[in-house]
Amino acid sequence: MKKEQKIQLSFLKERLQSRLHYDDPEYAFGVLLYGWCKHRKHRTNWLSDVKRRGWISLTMARDFATYCGYMFI
């Protein structure tokens, strides 16, 4: 996949934190990511793979932003 089509999870977490100001951004991001994973009907091993590689596609990042209720990408 082209680098332009990859969105780093750290970028998503920073942008989400800048909008919502969580007390514990690591925990909040993990909960949102897990909820989105279940909402999309992915299995937890898919989520583990995403966390291991540290990025998701641009399309998935937009879907995650919509799930979170904000368009922060």
Buried (B, 14 or more C-beta within 10 A) or exposed (E): EEEEEBBEBEBBBBBBBEBBEBEEBEEBBBEBBEEBBEEEEBEEEEBEEBEEEEBBEBEBBBBBBEBBEEEBE
